[in-house]
């Protein structure tokens, strides 16, 4: 099938790889403009652009799709559909109407749950037991279009933002290839979403990653897992903001004030949380330092039982 692909990060790049491997014709790839990144502010290509160039595909990086010239350029391609995955630009109605088979979006949730920008993180934070990939027929609303296919992926107790993203990236790639094959043969049914079940996955901010020790340990653990590896959940002790990783609910509870360090072992720092619970943190990182196992971290930044992490500042 002749199609246009639009996407930016690795989640989208894996889908583009799979589409090319399946033999689809991709005359044009859209991705976000190159931007400076890293400490050296070196201009880098997006993951999608790197894949496209490796396959000799034509790449366009328009800052907007709202002007007439951009719409005309897409129309000239003569594609049957457009596949979108974490692109970063809103498709205006004129673009959505260009393609005989419409525009398909690869979304990392089971719609209508977690419409929006951060479905993976929001699913872990909420304690969801499952998520998945929805292939959706795009319309003007934000992730409101009818669902063409969905594939379920369980959320494991030890899943981090990174591990769940990796599995959903692979699942998204296989799901879109399957959906395109069925779309071309007319074997896909569009199922309207039930708006009553919808919830919104708001964009993640660094504020979301600040630990609130007054919450139960199971919830604090979700925050730490969600933001592993980036941006890293944070807690402040002795006026130093530490990043916290690899945490699990302690077997014993605590009567200490939330945020109090109640035990320092060789492999963990145990911190009191809300509702009489406690959490063992196994990896920590100080500003400008490396992420380290607790034993190595404590050798350079000792923490003693009785010290207390600062309460989360009110929003």
C-alpha positions as protocol buffer text, in pm:
chain_id: "A"
residue {
  index: 1
  type: UNK
  ca { x: 0 y: 0 z: 0 }
}
residue {
  index: 2
  type: UNK
  ca { x: 119 y: 352 z: -77 }
}
residue {
  index: 3
  type: UNK
  ca { x: 121 y: 554 z: 245 }
}
residue {
  index: 4
  type: UNK
  ca { x: 272 y: 854 z: 423 }
}
residue {
  index: 5
  type: UNK
  ca { x: 427 y: 797 z: 765 }
}
residue {
  index: 6
  type: UNK
  ca { x: 446 y: 1062 z: 1039 }
}
residue {
  index: 7
  type: UNK
  ca { x: 627 y: 1015 z: 1369 }
}
residue {
  index: 8
  type: UNK
  ca { x: 926 y: 1123 z: 1574 }
}
residue {
  index: 9
  type: UNK
  ca { x: 1062 y: 904 z: 1863 }
}
residue {
  index: 10
  type: UNK
  ca { x: 1175 y: 542 z: 1876 }
}
residue {
  index: 11
  type: UNK
  ca { x: 817 y: 423 z: 1940 }
}
residue {
  index: 12
  type: UNK
  ca { x: 733 y: 553 z: 1591 }
}
residue {
  index: 13
  type: UNK
  ca { x: 1064 y: 449 z: 1431 }
}
residue {
  index: 14
  type: UNK
  ca { x: 1001 y: 82 z: 1513 }
}
residue {
  index: 15
  type: UNK
  ca { x: 664 y: 105 z: 1338 }
}
residue {
  index: 16
  type: UNK
  ca { x: 823 y: 263 z: 1030 }
}
residue {
  index: 17
  type: UNK
  ca { x: 1082 y: -17 z: 1020 }
}
residue {
  index: 18
  type: UNK
  ca { x: 806 y: -278 z: 1032 }
}
residue {
  index: 19
  type: UNK
  ca { x: 600 y: -105 z: 763 }
}
residue {
  index: 20
  type: UNK
  ca { x: 896 y: -91 z: 526 }
}
residue {
  index: 21
  type: UNK
  ca { x: 985 y: -454 z: 600 }
}
residue {
  index: 22
  type: UNK
  ca { x: 627 y: -556 z: 519 }
}
residue {
  index: 23
  type: UNK
  ca { x: 670 y: -416 z: 168 }
}
residue {
  index: 24
  type: UNK
  ca { x: 454 y: -107 z: 187 }
}
residue {
  index: 25
  type: UNK
  ca { x: 546 y: 188 z: -33 }
}
residue {
  index: 26
  type: UNK
  ca { x: 641 y: 493 z: 176 }
}
residue {
  index: 27
  type: UNK
  ca { x: 707 y: 785 z: -62 }
}
residue {
  index: 28
  type: UNK
  ca { x: 715 y: 1044 z: 220 }
}
residue {
  index: 29
  type: UNK
  ca { x: 804 y: 1047 z: 590 }
}
residue {
  index: 30
  type: UNK
  ca { x: 714 y: 1339 z: 816 }
}
residue {
  index: 31
  type: UNK
  ca { x: 896 y: 1406 z: 1142 }
}
residue {
  index: 32
  type: UNK
  ca { x: 967 y: 1692 z: 1379 }
}
residue {
  index: 33
  type: UNK
  ca { x: 1237 y: 1945 z: 1281 }
}
residue {
  index: 34
  type: UNK
  ca { x: 1592 y: 1870 z: 1397 }
}
residue {
  index: 35
  type: UNK
  ca { x: 1659 y: 2027 z: 1736 }
}
residue {
  index: 36
  type: UNK
  ca { x: 1966 y: 2072 z: 1959 }
}
residue {
  index: 37
  type: UNK
  ca { x: 1990 y: 1805 z: 2230 }
}
residue {
  index: 38
  type: UNK
  ca { x: 2227 y: 1693 z: 2504 }
}
residue {
  index: 39
  type: UNK
  ca { x: 2484 y: 1891 z: 2698 }
}
residue {
  index: 40
  type: UNK
  ca { x: 2664 y: 1994 z: 2381 }
}
residue {
  index: 41
  type: UNK
  ca { x: 2337 y: 2104 z: 2217 }
}
residue {
  index: 42
  type: UNK
  ca { x: 2432 y: 1910 z: 1908 }
}
residue {
  index: 43
  type: UNK
  ca { x: 2163 y: 1905 z: 1641 }
}
residue {
  index: 44
  type: UNK
  ca { x: 2029 y: 1552 z: 1613 }
}
residue {
  index: 45
  type: UNK
  ca { x: 1793 y: 1375 z: 1374 }
}
residue {
  index: 46
  type: UNK
  ca { x: 1483 y: 1218 z: 1524 }
}
residue {
  index: 47
  type: UNK
  ca { x: 1472 y: 837 z: 1547 }
}
residue {
  index: 48
  type: UNK
  ca { x: 1218 y: 832 z: 1264 }
}
residue {
  index: 49
  type: UNK
  ca { x: 1439 y: 1046 z: 1041 }
}
residue {
  index: 50
  type: UNK
  ca { x: 1735 y: 816 z: 1103 }
}
residue {
  index: 51
  type: UNK
  ca { x: 1531 y: 512 z: 998 }
}
residue {
  index: 52
  type: UNK
  ca { x: 1390 y: 692 z: 695 }
}
residue {
  index: 53
  type: UNK
  ca { x: 1732 y: 801 z: 572 }
}
residue {
  index: 54
  type: UNK
  ca { x: 1872 y: 453 z: 625 }
}
residue {
  index: 55
  type: UNK
  ca { x: 1605 y: 321 z: 386 }
}
residue {
  index: 56
  type: UNK
  ca { x: 1647 y: 603 z: 135 }
}
residue {
  index: 57
  type: UNK
  ca { x: 1304 y: 750 z: 204 }
}
residue {
  index: 58
  type: UNK
  ca { x: 1213 y: 1113 z: 139 }
}
residue {
  index: 59
  type: UNK
  ca { x: 1184 y: 1311 z: 465 }
}
residue {
  index: 60
  type: UNK
  ca { x: 996 y: 1637 z: 526 }
}
residue {
  index: 61
  type: UNK
  ca { x: 1004 y: 1832 z: 854 }
}
residue {
  index: 62
  type: UNK
  ca { x: 739 y: 2104 z: 829 }
}
residue {
  index: 63
  type: UNK
  ca { x: 689 y: 2316 z: 1142 }
}
residue {
  index: 64
  type: UNK
  ca { x: 313 y: 2303 z: 1081 }
}
residue {
  index: 65
  type: UNK
  ca { x: 59 y: 2122 z: 865 }
}
residue {
  index: 66
  type: UNK
  ca { x: -194 y: 2403 z: 878 }
}
residue {
  index: 67
  type: UNK
  ca { x: -83 y: 2604 z: 576 }
}
residue {
  index: 68
  type: UNK
  ca { x: -208 y: 2542 z: 223 }
}
residue {
  index: 69
  type: UNK
  ca { x: 138 y: 2460 z: 87 }
}
residue {
  index: 70
  type: UNK
  ca { x: 182 y: 2173 z: 336 }
}
residue {
  index: 71
  type: UNK
  ca { x: -161 y: 2031 z: 256 }
}
residue {
  index: 72
  type: UNK
  ca { x: -95 y: 2053 z: -117 }
}
residue {
  index: 73
  type: UNK
  ca { x: 240 y: 1876 z: -79 }
}
residue {
  index: 74
  type: UNK
  ca { x: 74 y: 1585 z: 102 }
}
residue {
  index: 75
  type: UNK
  ca { x: -203 y: 1563 z: -156 }
}
residue {
  index: 76
  type: UNK
  ca { x: 50 y: 1539 z: -441 }
}
residue {
  index: 77
  type: UNK
  ca { x: 191 y: 1217 z: -296 }
}
residue {
  index: 78
  type: UNK
  ca { x: -124 y: 1025 z: -385 }
}
residue {
  index: 79
  type: UNK
  ca { x: -113 y: 801 z: -77 }
}
residue {
  index: 80
  type: UNK
  ca { x: -407 y: 586 z: 27 }
}
residue {
  index: 81
  type: UNK
  ca { x: -353 y: 646 z: 399 }
}
residue {
  index: 82
  type: UNK
  ca { x: -132 y: 819 z: 649 }
}
residue {
  index: 83
  type: UNK
  ca { x: 7 y: 637 z: 954 }
}
residue {
  index: 84
  type: UNK
  ca { x: 77 y: 856 z: 1258 }
}
residue {
  index: 85
  type: UNK
  ca { x: 271 y: 757 z: 1572 }
}
residue {
  index: 86
  type: UNK
  ca { x: 384 y: 1010 z: 1835 }
}
residue {
  index: 87
  type: UNK
  ca { x: 435 y: 1271 z: 1565 }
}
residue {
  index: 88
  type: UNK
  ca { x: 404 y: 1586 z: 1773 }
}
residue {
  index: 89
  type: UNK
  ca { x: 192 y: 1794 z: 1534 }
}
residue {
  index: 90
  type: UNK
  ca { x: -187 y: 1815 z: 1519 }
}
residue {
  index: 91
  type: UNK
  ca { x: -336 y: 1704 z: 1187 }
}
residue {
  index: 92
  type: UNK
  ca { x: -592 y: 1964 z: 1073 }
}
residue {
  index: 93
  type: UNK
  ca { x: -922 y: 1851 z: 913 }
}
residue {
  index: 94
  type: UNK
  ca { x: -792 y: 1927 z: 562 }
}
residue {
  index: 95
  type: UNK
  ca { x: -513 y: 1673 z: 610 }
}
residue {
  index: 96
  type: UNK
  ca { x: -741 y: 1410 z: 765 }
}
residue {
  index: 97
  type: UNK
  ca { x: -965 y: 1433 z: 458 }
}
residue {
  index: 98
  type: UNK
  ca { x: -688 y: 1382 z: 202 }
}
residue {
  index: 99
  type: UNK
  ca { x: -664 y: 1004 z: 211 }
}
residue {
  index: 100
  type: UNK
  ca { x: -917 y: 752 z: 74 }
}
residue {
  index: 101
  type: UNK
  ca { x: -856 y: 516 z: 367 }
}
residue {
  index: 102
  type: UNK
  ca { x: -818 y: 793 z: 626 }
}
residue {
  index: 103
  type: UNK
  ca { x: -538 y: 844 z: 877 }
}
residue {
  index: 104
  type: UNK
  ca { x: -439 y: 574 z: 1125 }
}
residue {
  index: 105
  type: UNK
  ca { x: -289 y: 646 z: 1466 }
}
residue {
  index: 106
  type: UNK
  ca { x: -85 y: 402 z: 1677 }
}
residue {
  index: 107
  type: UNK
  ca { x: -180 y: 483 z: 2036 }
}
residue {
  index: 108
  type: UNK
  ca { x: -20 y: 324 z: 2344 }
}
residue {
  index: 109
  type: UNK
  ca { x: -332 y: 255 z: 2550 }
}
residue {
  index: 110
  type: UNK
  ca { x: -662 y: 71 z: 2529 }
}
residue {
  index: 111
  type: UNK
  ca { x: -883 y: 356 z: 2418 }
}
residue {
  index: 112
  type: UNK
  ca { x: -1087 y: 533 z: 2540 }
}
residue {
  index: 113
  type: UNK
  ca { x: -873 y: 497 z: 2853 }
}
residue {
  index: 114
  type: UNK
  ca { x: -576 y: 734 z: 2857 }
}
residue {
  index: 115
  type: UNK
  ca { x: -632 y: 955 z: 2558 }
}
residue {
  index: 116
  type: UNK
  ca { x: -356 y: 1212 z: 2528 }
}
residue {
  index: 117
  type: UNK
  ca { x: 18 y: 1263 z: 2550 }
}
residue {
  index: 118
  type: UNK
  ca { x: 141 y: 1029 z: 2825 }
}
residue {
  index: 119
  type: UNK
  ca { x: -65 y: 708 z: 2828 }
}
residue {
  index: 120
  type: UNK
  ca { x: 219 y: 476 z: 2935 }
}
residue {
  index: 121
  type: UNK
  ca { x: 320 y: 680 z: 3238 }
}
residue {
  index: 122
  type: UNK
  ca { x: -38 y: 746 z: 3345 }
}
residue {
  index: 123
  type: UNK
  ca { x: -125 y: 377 z: 3328 }
}
residue {
  index: 124
  type: UNK
  ca { x: 158 y: 282 z: 3564 }
}
residue {
  index: 125
  type: UNK
  ca { x: 86 y: 571 z: 3802 }
}
residue {
  index: 126
  type: UNK
  ca { x: -280 y: 471 z: 3821 }
}
residue {
  index: 127
  type: UNK
  ca { x: -195 y: 111 z: 3907 }
}
residue {
  index: 128
  type: UNK
  ca { x: -362 y: -27 z: 3592 }
}
residue {
  index: 129
  type: UNK
  ca { x: -319 y: -400 z: 3548 }
}
residue {
  index: 130
  type: UNK
  ca { x: -315 y: -384 z: 3171 }
}
residue {
  index: 131
  type: UNK
  ca { x: -266 y: -151 z: 2879 }
}
residue {
  index: 132
  type: UNK
  ca { x: -201 y: -212 z: 2511 }
}
residue {
  index: 133
  type: UNK
  ca { x: -198 y: -71 z: 2159 }
}
residue {
  index: 134
  type: UNK
  ca { x: -499 y: 77 z: 1983 }
}
residue {
  index: 135
  type: UNK
  ca { x: -497 y: 141 z: 1609 }
}
residue {
  index: 136
  type: UNK
  ca { x: -742 y: 426 z: 1567 }
}
residue {
  index: 137
  type: UNK
  ca { x: -904 y: 600 z: 1271 }
}
residue {
  index: 138
  type: UNK
  ca { x: -813 y: 962 z: 1330 }
}
residue {
  index: 139
  type: UNK
  ca { x: -1064 y: 1245 z: 1349 }
}
residue {
  index: 140
  type: UNK
  ca { x: -1057 y: 1606 z: 1468 }
}
residue {
  index: 141
  type: UNK
  ca { x: -1087 y: 1523 z: 1840 }
}
residue {
  index: 142
  type: UNK
  ca { x: -790 y: 1422 z: 2057 }
}
residue {
  index: 143
  type: UNK
  ca { x: -768 y: 1040 z: 2029 }
}
residue {
  index: 144
  type: UNK
  ca { x: -1147 y: 1021 z: 1994 }
}
residue {
  index: 145
  type: UNK
  ca { x: -1173 y: 833 z: 1665 }
}
residue {
  index: 146
  type: UNK
  ca { x: -1312 y: 481 z: 1623 }
}
residue {
  index: 147
  type: UNK
  ca { x: -1082 y: 193 z: 1711 }
}
residue {
  index: 148
  type: UNK
  ca { x: -987 y: -49 z: 1433 }
}
residue {
  index: 149
  type: UNK
  ca { x: -779 y: -299 z: 1629 }
}
residue {
  index: 150
  type: UNK
  ca { x: -646 y: -334 z: 1983 }
}
residue {
  index: 151
  type: UNK
  ca { x: -391 y: -562 z: 2145 }
}
residue {
  index: 152
  type: UNK
  ca { x: -365 y: -604 z: 2523 }
}
residue {
  index: 153
  type: UNK
  ca { x: -36 y: -594 z: 2715 }
}
residue {
  index: 154
  type: UNK
  ca { x: -28 y: -675 z: 3091 }
}
residue {
  index: 155
  type: UNK
  ca { x: 147 y: -429 z: 3322 }
}
residue {
  index: 156
  type: UNK
  ca { x: 385 y: -621 z: 3548 }
}
residue {
  index: 157
  type: UNK
  ca { x: 446 y: -539 z: 3912 }
}
residue {
  index: 158
  type: UNK
  ca { x: 808 y: -449 z: 3835 }
}
residue {
  index: 159
  type: UNK
  ca { x: 747 y: -259 z: 3510 }
}
residue {
  index: 160
  type: UNK
  ca { x: 919 y: 75 z: 3470 }
}
residue {
  index: 161
  type: UNK
  ca { x: 838 y: 344 z: 3218 }
}
residue {
  index: 162
  type: UNK
  ca { x: 1124 y: 207 z: 3008 }
}
residue {
  index: 163
  type: UNK
  ca { x: 1033 y: -163 z: 3016 }
}
residue {
  index: 164
  type: UNK
  ca { x: 667 y: -102 z: 2937 }
}
residue {
  index: 165
  type: UNK
  ca { x: 756 y: 140 z: 2657 }
}
residue {
  index: 166
  type: UNK
  ca { x: 987 y: -121 z: 2504 }
}
residue {
  index: 167
  type: UNK
  ca { x: 714 y: -387 z: 2492 }
}
residue {
  index: 168
  type: UNK
  ca { x: 454 y: -145 z: 2359 }
}
residue {
  index: 169
  type: UNK
  ca { x: 699 y: -23 z: 2094 }
}
residue {
  index: 170
  type: UNK
  ca { x: 730 y: -379 z: 1960 }
}
residue {
  index: 171
  type: UNK
  ca { x: 356 y: -437 z: 1990 }
}
residue {
  index: 172
  type: UNK
  ca { x: 279 y: -112 z: 1808 }
}
residue {
  index: 173
  type: UNK
  ca { x: 501 y: -216 z: 1517 }
}
residue {
  index: 174
  type: UNK
  ca { x: 336 y: -554 z: 1472 }
}
residue {
  index: 175
  type: UNK
  ca { x: -14 y: -411 z: 1528 }
}
residue {
  index: 176
  type: UNK
  ca { x: 10 y: -150 z: 1253 }
}
residue {
  index: 177
  type: UNK
  ca { x: 140 y: -401 z: 999 }
}
residue {
  index: 178
  type: UNK
  ca { x: -153 y: -630 z: 1079 }
}
residue {
  index: 179
  type: UNK
  ca { x: -400 y: -342 z: 1062 }
}
residue {
  index: 180
  type: UNK
  ca { x: -271 y: -221 z: 725 }
}
residue {
  index: 181
  type: UNK
  ca { x: -309 y: -568 z: 575 }
}
residue {
  index: 182
  type: UNK
  ca { x: -666 y: -593 z: 699 }
}
residue {
  index: 183
  type: UNK
  ca { x: -747 y: -234 z: 599 }
}
residue {
  index: 184
  type: UNK
  ca { x: -640 y: -295 z: 241 }
}
residue {
  index: 185
  type: UNK
  ca { x: -860 y: -604 z: 218 }
}
residue {
  index: 186
  type: UNK
  ca { x: -1159 y: -429 z: 376 }
}
residue {
  index: 187
  type: UNK
  ca { x: -1159 y: -661 z: 678 }
}
residue {
  index: 188
  type: UNK
  ca { x: -1145 y: -391 z: 947 }
}
residue {
  index: 189
  type: UNK
  ca { x: -1449 y: -268 z: 1138 }
}
residue {
  index: 190
  type: UNK
  ca { x: -1435 y: 76 z: 1302 }
}
residue {
  index: 191
  type: UNK
  ca { x: -1575 y: 57 z: 1656 }
}
residue {
  index: 192
  type: UNK
  ca { x: -1678 y: 394 z: 1808 }
}
residue {
  index: 193
  type: UNK
  ca { x: -1528 y: 476 z: 2147 }
}
residue {
  index: 194
  type: UNK
  ca { x: -1751 y: 506 z: 2453 }
}
residue {
  index: 195
  type: UNK
  ca { x: -1680 y: 861 z: 2566 }
}
residue {
  index: 196
  type: UNK
  ca { x: -1823 y: 784 z: 2911 }
}
residue {
  index: 197
  type: UNK
  ca { x: -1518 y: 564 z: 2980 }
}
residue {
  index: 198
  type: UNK
  ca { x: -1262 y: 815 z: 2858 }
}
residue {
  index: 199
  type: UNK
  ca { x: -986 y: 962 z: 3072 }
}
residue {
  index: 200
  type: UNK
  ca { x: -705 y: 1197 z: 2977 }
}
residue {
  index: 201
  type: UNK
  ca { x: -332 y: 1121 z: 2997 }
}
residue {
  index: 202
  type: UNK
  ca { x: -195 y: 1469 z: 3065 }
}
residue {
  index: 203
  type: UNK
  ca { x: 159 y: 1549 z: 2960 }
}
residue {
  index: 204
  type: UNK
  ca { x: 418 y: 1456 z: 3223 }
}
residue {
  index: 205
  type: UNK
  ca { x: 605 y: 1731 z: 3410 }
}
residue {
  index: 206
  type: UNK
  ca { x: 897 y: 1715 z: 3652 }
}
residue {
  index: 207
  type: UNK
  ca { x: 649 y: 1802 z: 3927 }
}
residue {
  index: 208
  type: UNK
  ca { x: 485 y: 1464 z: 3872 }
}
residue {
  index: 209
  type: UNK
  ca { x: 817 y: 1293 z: 3952 }
}
residue {
  index: 210
  type: UNK
  ca { x: 857 y: 1451 z: 4297 }
}
residue {
  index: 211
  type: UNK
  ca { x: 788 y: 1183 z: 4559 }
}
residue {
  index: 212
  type: UNK
  ca { x: 512 y: 1246 z: 4812 }
}
residue {
  index: 213
  type: UNK
  ca { x: 612 y: 1028 z: 5108 }
}
residue {
  index: 214
  type: UNK
  ca { x: 270 y: 1077 z: 5270 }
}
residue {
  index: 215
  type: UNK
  ca { x: 123 y: 844 z: 5007 }
}
residue {
  index: 216
  type: UNK
  ca { x: 118 y: 467 z: 5066 }
}
residue {
  index: 217
  type: UNK
  ca { x: 439 y: 283 z: 4973 }
}
residue {
  index: 218
  type: UNK
  ca { x: 272 y: 106 z: 4682 }
}
residue {
  index: 219
  type: UNK
  ca { x: 187 y: 444 z: 4524 }
}
residue {
  index: 220
  type: UNK
  ca { x: 531 y: 589 z: 4590 }
}
residue {
  index: 221
  type: UNK
  ca { x: 679 y: 279 z: 4427 }
}
residue {
  index: 222
  type: UNK
  ca { x: 470 y: 342 z: 4117 }
}
residue {
  index: 223
  type: UNK
  ca { x: 604 y: 696 z: 4091 }
}
residue {
  index: 224
  type: UNK
  ca { x: 961 y: 567 z: 4112 }
}
residue {
  index: 225
  type: UNK
  ca { x: 895 y: 299 z: 3848 }
}
residue {
  index: 226
  type: UNK
  ca { x: 708 y: 533 z: 3615 }
}
residue {
  index: 227
  type: UNK
  ca { x: 995 y: 781 z: 3588 }
}
residue {
  index: 228
  type: UNK
  ca { x: 1271 y: 522 z: 3552 }
}
residue {
  index: 229
  type: UNK
  ca { x: 1497 y: 609 z: 3376 }
}
residue {
  index: 230
  type: UNK
  ca { x: 1380 y: 961 z: 3290 }
}
residue {
  index: 231
  type: UNK
  ca { x: 1340 y: 1209 z: 3437 }
}
residue {
  index: 232
  type: UNK
  ca { x: 1387 y: 1005 z: 3756 }
}
residue {
  index: 233
  type: UNK
  ca { x: 1167 y: 1030 z: 4066 }
}
residue {
  index: 234
  type: UNK
  ca { x: 1313 y: 1273 z: 4319 }
}
residue {
  index: 235
  type: UNK
  ca { x: 1332 y: 1313 z: 4694 }
}
residue {
  index: 236
  type: UNK
  ca { x: 1516 y: 1580 z: 4891 }
}
residue {
  index: 237
  type: UNK
  ca { x: 1734 y: 1507 z: 5193 }
}
residue {
  index: 238
  type: UNK
  ca { x: 1980 y: 1746 z: 5361 }
}
residue {
  index: 239
  type: UNK
  ca { x: 1891 y: 2005 z: 5094 }
}
residue {
  index: 240
  type: UNK
  ca { x: 2012 y: 1769 z: 4821 }
}
residue {
  index: 241
  type: UNK
  ca { x: 1770 y: 1642 z: 4558 }
}
residue {
  index: 242
  type: UNK
  ca { x: 1832 y: 1273 z: 4492 }
}
residue {
  index: 243
  type: UNK
  ca { x: 1692 y: 1059 z: 4211 }
}
residue {
  index: 244
  type: UNK
  ca { x: 1544 y: 730 z: 4330 }
}
residue {
  index: 245
  type: UNK
  ca { x: 1522 y: 401 z: 4141 }
}
residue {
  index: 246
  type: UNK
  ca { x: 1439 y: 33 z: 4192 }
}
residue {
  index: 247
  type: UNK
  ca { x: 1205 y: 52 z: 4488 }
}
residue {
  index: 248
  type: UNK
  ca { x: 979 y: -211 z: 4638 }
}
residue {
  index: 249
  type: UNK
  ca { x: 732 y: -216 z: 4926 }
}
residue {
  index: 250
  type: UNK
  ca { x: 908 y: -324 z: 5248 }
}
residue {
  index: 251
  type: UNK
  ca { x: 791 y: -639 z: 5422 }
}
residue {
  index: 252
  type: UNK
  ca { x: 759 y: -451 z: 5751 }
}
residue {
  index: 253
  type: UNK
  ca { x: 552 y: -138 z: 5808 }
}
residue {
  index: 254
  type: UNK
  ca { x: 644 y: 178 z: 5996 }
}
residue {
  index: 255
  type: UNK
  ca { x: 501 y: 412 z: 6258 }
}
residue {
  index: 256
  type: UNK
  ca { x: 752 y: 687 z: 6181 }
}
residue {
  index: 257
  type: UNK
  ca { x: 661 y: 1012 z: 6010 }
}
residue {
  index: 258
  type: UNK
  ca { x: 644 y: 974 z: 5631 }
}
residue {
  index: 259
  type: UNK
  ca { x: 981 y: 1045 z: 5470 }
}
residue {
  index: 260
  type: UNK
  ca { x: 1179 y: 922 z: 5772 }
}
residue {
  index: 261
  type: UNK
  ca { x: 1469 y: 688 z: 5700 }
}
residue {
  index: 262
  type: UNK
  ca { x: 1398 y: 395 z: 5931 }
}
residue {
  index: 263
  type: UNK
  ca { x: 1671 y: 155 z: 5821 }
}
residue {
  index: 264
  type: UNK
  ca { x: 1986 y: 164 z: 5609 }
}
residue {
  index: 265
  type: UNK
  ca { x: 2092 y: -179 z: 5485 }
}
residue {
  index: 266
  type: UNK
  ca { x: 2370 y: -288 z: 5255 }
}
residue {
  index: 267
  type: UNK
  ca { x: 2135 y: -306 z: 4956 }
}
residue {
  index: 268
  type: UNK
  ca { x: 1863 y: -52 z: 5036 }
}
residue {
  index: 269
  type: UNK
  ca { x: 1747 y: 259 z: 5215 }
}
residue {
  index: 270
  type: UNK
  ca { x: 1412 y: 200 z: 5388 }
}
residue {
  index: 271
  type: UNK
  ca { x: 1184 y: 503 z: 5407 }
}
residue {
  index: 272
  type: UNK
  ca { x: 858 y: 543 z: 5595 }
}
residue {
  index: 273
  type: UNK
  ca { x: 552 y: 616 z: 5380 }
}
residue {
  index: 274
  type: UNK
  ca { x: 186 y: 691 z: 5441 }
}
residue {
  index: 275
  type: UNK
  ca { x: -67 y: 458 z: 5604 }
}
residue {
  index: 276
  type: UNK
  ca { x: 202 y: 285 z: 5812 }
}
residue {
  index: 277
  type: UNK
  ca { x: 389 y: 148 z: 5512 }
}
residue {
  index: 278
  type: UNK
  ca { x: 756 y: 164 z: 5409 }
}
residue {
  index: 279
  type: UNK
  ca { x: 957 y: 145 z: 5089 }
}
residue {
  index: 280
  type: UNK
  ca { x: 1302 y: 3 z: 5016 }
}
residue {
  index: 281
  type: UNK
  ca { x: 1498 y: 210 z: 4763 }
}
residue {
  index: 282
  type: UNK
  ca { x: 1778 y: 7 z: 4601 }
}
residue {
  index: 283
  type: UNK
  ca { x: 1939 y: 263 z: 4364 }
}
residue {
  index: 284
  type: UNK
  ca { x: 2005 y: 634 z: 4408 }
}
residue {
  index: 285
  type: UNK
  ca { x: 2171 y: 918 z: 4221 }
}
residue {
  index: 286
  type: UNK
  ca { x: 2299 y: 1254 z: 4342 }
}
residue {
  index: 287
  type: UNK
  ca { x: 2318 y: 1569 z: 4126 }
}
residue {
  index: 288
  type: UNK
  ca { x: 2595 y: 1533 z: 3869 }
}
residue {
  index: 289
  type: UNK
  ca { x: 2662 y: 1175 z: 3975 }
}
residue {
  index: 290
  type: UNK
  ca { x: 2589 y: 830 z: 3838 }
}
residue {
  index: 291
  type: UNK
  ca { x: 2298 y: 607 z: 3922 }
}
residue {
  index: 292
  type: UNK
  ca { x: 2439 y: 362 z: 4178 }
}
residue {
  index: 293
  type: UNK
  ca { x: 2331 y: 61 z: 4385 }
}
residue {
  index: 294
  type: UNK
  ca { x: 2258 y: 165 z: 4744 }
}
residue {
  index: 295
  type: UNK
  ca { x: 2583 y: 17 z: 4880 }
}
residue {
  index: 296
  type: UNK
  ca { x: 2801 y: 219 z: 4642 }
}
residue {
  index: 297
  type: UNK
  ca { x: 2591 y: 532 z: 4674 }
}
residue {
  index: 298
  type: UNK
  ca { x: 2603 y: 530 z: 5055 }
}
residue {
  index: 299
  type: UNK
  ca { x: 2981 y: 502 z: 5050 }
}
residue {
  index: 300
  type: UNK
  ca { x: 2997 y: 852 z: 4902 }
}
residue {
  index: 301
  type: UNK
  ca { x: 2676 y: 998 z: 5044 }
}
residue {
  index: 302
  type: UNK
  ca { x: 2604 y: 842 z: 5385 }
}
residue {
  index: 303
  type: UNK
  ca { x: 2243 y: 840 z: 5503 }
}
residue {
  index: 304
  type: UNK
  ca { x: 2157 y: 747 z: 5860 }
}
residue {
  index: 305
  type: UNK
  ca { x: 1843 y: 608 z: 6017 }
}
residue {
  index: 306
  type: UNK
  ca { x: 1641 y: 892 z: 6167 }
}
residue {
  index: 307
  type: UNK
  ca { x: 1713 y: 1139 z: 5886 }
}
residue {
  index: 308
  type: UNK
  ca { x: 1411 y: 1256 z: 5694 }
}
residue {
  index: 309
  type: UNK
  ca { x: 1333 y: 1334 z: 5333 }
}
residue {
  index: 310
  type: UNK
  ca { x: 1165 y: 1672 z: 5293 }
}
residue {
  index: 311
  type: UNK
  ca { x: 788 y: 1672 z: 5249 }
}
residue {
  index: 312
  type: UNK
  ca { x: 667 y: 1733 z: 4900 }
}
residue {
  index: 313
  type: UNK
  ca { x: 599 y: 2103 z: 4852 }
}
residue {
  index: 314
  type: UNK
  ca { x: 230 y: 2183 z: 4788 }
}
residue {
  index: 315
  type: UNK
  ca { x: 133 y: 2238 z: 4426 }
}
